[in-house]
Amino acid sequence: MIDHEKARREARLAEMNDLAAVLKTEEGIRVLRRLMARCGILQPSLSADTLAMARSEGIRYVGLSLLQDIREARRPETRCHRVSP
């Protein structure tokens, strides 16, 4: 495996472990819910103003990406809890 691929995979694994840790707390879940609500992931972003619509879609994309990460972090096979030496 190429070194930068390995580094990318390890970074992604660390992200998933971090997110899984946040999801284990009520506070973390509340913060993530607020962020996703602010991103309007369940709201249409249609507007007569194309710039406003593009902005809304960009914000919505961030929320949808976060939702995808949350789903991935909840799958046990995507996490690995390593013990530090």
Buried (B, 14 or more C-beta within 10 A) or exposed (E): EEEEEEEEEEEEBEEBBEBBEBEEEEEBEEEBEEEBEEBBBEEEBEEEEEEEBEEBBEBBEBBBEBBEBBEBBEEEEBBEEEEEE
